[in-house]
Amino acid sequence: MLFFSRNLRKQLPAFYTYTQKCTYVDVYMKWKKDSYFDSIESIHKSIQLKPLIALKNCISTAPDGCIPISAVSKRDKEFGVPVKVARFLRQYPSVFEEYTGPEYNLPWFRLTREAVEIDREECEIYRDCKGDLLGRLKKLVLMSGEKRLPVKIIQGLQWYLGLPDEFLKDPKRNLDGSFRVVEMEDGLKGLAVESEIRVLSVMQKNGMKRGGYGGGPMEAMPFPFFPPKGLRMKQKISDWLYEFQKLPYVSPYEDYWGLSTDSDVSEKRVVGVLHELLSLFVEHSAERKKLLCLRKYLGLPQKVHKAFERHPHMFYLSLRNKTCTAILKEAYCDKSFTESHPLSTVRKKYINLMMQSEVILKRRRMNNRPVDSQNECPKIDLDYVEEDRTEIV
């Protein structure tokens, strides 16, 4: 029995033999509204942008670059459009141009010149940055314990990863040789990755650049903190946070089966996993409920959502758009954060183009407003100068 214990100890990962203390402190920090993070349009406009790009792709891939309304009128659920498709298209005249079709006087839609230019730029990014997109997908799969994830779950995160709609529909064509399509439990199709190369997290890369971190096992590395304005912590919470920063950093790509779920090291791993997840996404943010589907595969606890609340110095929870969006503060507060997504710039261009629709629609309403001749204001000649004006010195 003693011989078995000695051999087992040699096979265990380093953090298993580490003294895993449990100094859990019931951290409750009152949620504070932050106007800066609530005003990042590239995050909060994605609810409208996602169906807009889906419809844009449908039009741009049409043979003549235009479609009749009958081709999409009953596909609102497919595109995620919250209203009637025709109404949605007419809400954005800066993106979709409406005209009368050749038959039956049906409304047809095509992309505006500005939308065509951005679409061309987007296609170039997909072509030139395919390796980066594959790398982010590969990292997501490698974060799972068995190095495989159901395709259904990956498709649910496809928008955040920045993958095009058809990317997973034809894996043999779009994925490289390191990916394999496998059968998983419950008859689900899965995507597995085989890689013997050690993958470094964003935290590890930035820690090495800043110095003081060598990337060794069980090496301590503090998280970058961006405390909310006016945050006041009790002394016991402040002391716990200070000790939390000195704990070893466990990479999301390392085995975690030896960790005690009640230890502080395990909580630091959970926070590191959430940090890495948001780092992979286009806007470094995601709806909190969308991340819960990964809980089983990434070894996250049942109440993983509590990690966002216990660490407001790293994550901000925005309640805009009647949903809870988790935002990685470091990506917006630290200029040295290097994991910028290649699609972030082009999505901002789409959002700016979308916002121009408000001006166009307002101008149309002004031009179509009926004029009451009796109450009509007299026209004023702005160039008129009174000749007999007396100057006051």
HELIX and SHEET records of a PDB file:
HELIX    1   1 LEU A    2  GLN A   11  1                                  10    
HELIX    2   2 ALA A   14  THR A   17  1                                   4    
HELIX    3   3 SER A   35  ASP A   38  1                                   4    
HELIX    4   4 GLU A   41  HIS A   44  1                                   4    
HELIX    5   5 SER A   46  SER A   60  1                                  15    
HELIX    6   6 ILE A   69  ALA A   71  5                                   3    
HELIX    7   7 ASP A   76  PHE A   79  1                                   4    
HELIX    8   8 VAL A   85  ARG A   90  1                                   6    
HELIX    9   9 ARG A  113  ASP A  128  1                                  16    
HELIX   10  10 LYS A  130  LEU A  142  1                                  13    
HELIX   11  11 VAL A  151  GLY A  156  1                                   6    
HELIX   12  12 GLN A  158  LEU A  161  1                                   4    
HELIX   13  13 PRO A  171  ASN A  174  1                                   4    
HELIX   14  14 GLU A  185  GLY A  187  5                                   3    
HELIX   15  15 VAL A  202  ARG A  210  1                                   9    
HELIX   16  16 GLN A  235  GLN A  245  1                                  11    
HELIX   17  17 ASP A  264  LEU A  280  1                                  17    
HELIX   18  18 ARG A  288  LEU A  291  1                                   4    
HELIX   19  19 LEU A  292  LEU A  294  5                                   3    
HELIX   20  20 ARG A  295  LEU A  298  1                                   4    
HELIX   21  21 LYS A  306  ARG A  310  1                                   5    
HELIX   22  22 ARG A  320  LYS A  322  5                                   3    
HELIX   23  23 GLU A  330  CYS A  333  1                                   4    
HELIX   24  24 SER A  344  ASN A  367  1                                  24    
SHEET    1   A 3 CYS A  66  PRO A  68  0                                        
SHEET    2   A 3 PRO A 107  LEU A 111 -1                                        
SHEET    3   A 3 PHE A  96  THR A 100 -1                                        
SHEET    1   B 3 ARG A 148  PRO A 150  0                                        
SHEET    2   B 3 LYS A 189  VAL A 193 -1                                        
SHEET    3   B 3 PHE A 179  GLU A 183 -1                                        
SHEET    1   C 3 SER A 285  GLU A 287  0                                        
SHEET    2   C 3 THR A 325  LEU A 328 -1                                        
SHEET    3   C 3 PHE A 315  SER A 318 -1                                        
END                                                                             
